[in-house]
Amino acid sequence: MKHKVTSHRLNIEPYSQWEQGVSSPGSACGPATMAAILEYWSRHMDLTGAPVLGKQHFGSRAAQINHLYSCHGGRPWGMSVRGFVKGIRAFLRAEAGDNGQGKLTAQSYVFRDWETYKAEINAGRPVAIKFDKWTSLRWRGRYLYDYHWVVGIGYEEPYDGNGPSIIVHDNGSRYKDGAATPGRECRVDYQANRDIITMVGLNLTPFPRSRK
């Protein structure tokens, strides 16, 4: 007998930090996450007349990731939560006209709780998720990732009382022999990983069109 679950999943193009042509793939999980979320909004906002620049503008996913890495917060040691928020806001100000300079406005916010995450997904907004046991001072804990950014695209919540799962795109992986996998969908036990998870939400809205 199958257990019933409440679930929701967004349709988002998977990105990989190991994409051929990415300049610093070992530390590009933050920029890859940022690129995937901006690509989602690029497709969404284009329908409103307030476009966000996506991979088409840069020519490829790798070029998009490289731009975000070099200009909007990428670092050899990884991207902090503060750096991610600052970087995506700077990109939107420079490229998309945020804060009154163009056709859209952006809100970004940091959170850690399940209910807010679920509300973001239900509202059609993907979430940047950072795993970081080092700055969380959970050095001895065992988690899915020690330090990594992924894209939250959905959730599953069983009716039987078992813990909920976050559905993510993992930004790909590389094996010891050098082979790499593309970004893949996987499920993360929220309860088992929540102590080291920080989430960043982004909401873009077009300015109302003026009446003539």
C-alpha positions in Angstrom: 0.0 0.0 0.0 1.4 3.4 -1.0 1.6 6.2 1.5 -0.2 9.3 0.5 1.8 12.6 0.2 1.2 16.2 -0.3 3.6 17.4 -3.0 4.4 20.2 -5.4 7.2 20.5 -7.9 8.2 23.4 -10.2 9.4 22.8 -13.8 12.9 24.3 -13.8 15.8 23.6 -16.2 18.6 21.8 -14.3 22.0 23.4 -14.3 25.4 21.9 -13.5 28.5 23.6 -12.0 30.5 21.0 -14.0 29.1 22.2 -17.3 31.8 22.1 -20.0 33.2 25.6 -20.2 32.7 26.6 -16.6 35.9 28.3 -15.5 36.0 27.4 -11.8 33.6 24.4 -11.5 34.8 23.2 -8.1 33.5 26.4 -6.5 30.7 27.3 -8.9 27.7 25.7 -7.1 26.5 29.1 -5.9 26.7 30.8 -9.3 25.1 27.8 -10.9 22.2 28.0 -8.4 21.9 31.7 -9.1 21.9 31.1 -12.9 19.3 28.4 -12.7 16.9 30.6 -10.7 17.5 33.6 -13.0 16.8 31.4 -16.0 13.5 30.4 -14.4 12.6 34.0 -13.9 13.8 34.9 -17.4 11.2 32.6 -18.8 8.5 33.7 -16.3 9.0 37.4 -16.5 9.3 37.5 -20.3 5.6 37.0 -20.4 5.0 40.2 -18.4 7.1 42.5 -20.6 9.7 42.8 -17.8 12.5 40.4 -19.1 15.3 39.1 -16.9 18.5 38.2 -18.8 19.0 34.4 -19.0 21.3 32.0 -20.8 20.1 33.1 -24.2 21.7 36.5 -23.6 25.0 35.0 -22.6 25.0 32.3 -25.3 25.3 29.3 -23.0 24.7 28.0 -19.5 28.5 28.0 -18.9 28.9 31.6 -20.0 26.0 32.6 -17.8 27.6 30.9 -14.8 31.0 32.4 -15.5 29.5 35.9 -15.6 27.8 35.5 -12.3 30.9 33.9 -10.8 33.3 36.7 -11.9 30.9 39.7 -11.5 28.4 38.7 -8.8 30.0 36.9 -5.8 31.8 33.8 -6.9 34.9 33.0 -4.8 37.4 30.1 -4.8 36.2 29.1 -1.3 32.5 29.2 -2.2 29.7 31.7 -2.0 28.3 32.9 1.3 24.6 33.5 1.8 25.2 37.2 2.1 27.3 37.1 -1.1 24.5 35.2 -2.9 21.9 37.8 -1.9 24.2 40.7 -2.7 25.1 39.1 -6.0 21.7 38.4 -7.3 20.4 41.8 -6.3 23.4 43.5 -8.0 22.7 41.5 -11.2 19.1 42.5 -11.2 20.0 46.2 -10.6 22.6 46.1 -13.4 20.9 43.9 -15.9 17.2 43.9 -15.3 16.5 47.4 -13.9 15.5 46.7 -10.3 14.9 49.5 -7.8 13.0 51.8 -10.1 15.5 51.8 -13.0 13.5 49.5 -15.2 10.4 47.4 -15.4 10.5 45.2 -12.4 11.2 45.1 -8.6 12.8 42.4 -6.6 12.5 41.1 -3.1 15.0 38.7 -1.6 14.8 37.2 1.9 16.7 34.6 4.0 14.9 31.9 6.0 15.3 28.4 7.4 11.9 27.1 8.2 9.8 24.5 6.4 6.5 26.4 6.2 8.1 29.4 4.4 9.9 27.0 2.0 6.6 25.3 1.2 4.9 28.6 0.7 7.5 29.7 -1.8 7.2 26.6 -3.9 3.4 26.8 -3.8 3.7 30.4 -5.0 5.8 29.2 -8.0 9.1 30.6 -6.7 12.2 28.4 -6.7 14.5 28.7 -3.6 18.3 28.8 -3.3 19.4 26.4 -0.6 22.8 26.3 1.1 24.2 23.4 3.1 27.0 24.6 5.4 28.0 22.5 8.4 31.2 24.5 8.9 29.8 28.0 9.8 26.8 26.3 11.4 29.3 24.7 13.9 28.0 21.2 13.2 31.4 19.8 12.2 30.8 16.3 13.5 27.3 15.9 12.0 26.5 13.7 9.0 24.5 15.5 6.3 23.8 15.1 2.6 26.3 17.8 1.9 28.9 19.4 4.1 29.0 22.7 2.0 27.0 23.1 -1.1 24.4 25.2 -2.9 21.4 23.6 -4.6 18.1 24.8 -6.2 14.9 23.9 -4.2 12.2 23.1 -6.8 9.6 21.2 -4.7 8.6 19.2 -1.7 6.9 16.0 -0.5 5.1 15.8 2.8 3.8 12.4 3.8 0.5 12.0 5.5 1.8 9.2 7.8 3.8 11.6 10.0 7.2 10.8 8.5 9.4 13.9 7.9 9.1 16.0 4.8 11.5 16.0 1.8 12.9 18.9 -0.2 13.1 18.2 -3.9 16.2 19.8 -5.3 18.4 20.1 -8.4 21.9 19.1 -7.2 24.1 21.1 -9.7 25.7 18.0 -10.9 28.7 16.1 -9.4 32.2 14.9 -10.4 33.7 11.5 -9.7 37.3 10.7 -8.8 38.1 9.6 -12.3 37.1 13.1 -13.5 33.8 12.1 -15.1 30.9 14.6 -14.3 27.2 14.2 -14.2 24.6 16.8 -15.2 22.4 18.4 -12.7 19.9 15.9 -11.3 16.8 15.9 -9.2 17.0 14.4 -5.8 15.1 14.4 -2.5 16.6 15.7 0.8 15.4 14.7 4.2 14.6 18.2 5.7 14.6 17.1 9.3 18.0 15.4 9.0 19.6 18.4 7.4 17.8 21.4 8.7 20.5 22.4 11.2 22.9 23.4 8.4 20.4 24.6 5.8 19.8 28.3 5.0 17.4 29.3 2.2 17.1 32.4 0.0 13.8 33.3 -1.6 13.4 35.7 -4.6 10.2 37.3 -5.8 10.2 39.4 -8.9 7.2 41.5 -9.9 6.7 43.8 -12.9 5.9 47.5 -12.3 2.3 48.3 -13.1 1.9 49.7 -16.5 1.0 53.4 -16.5 -2.3 54.3 -18.0 -2.3 56.9 -20.8 
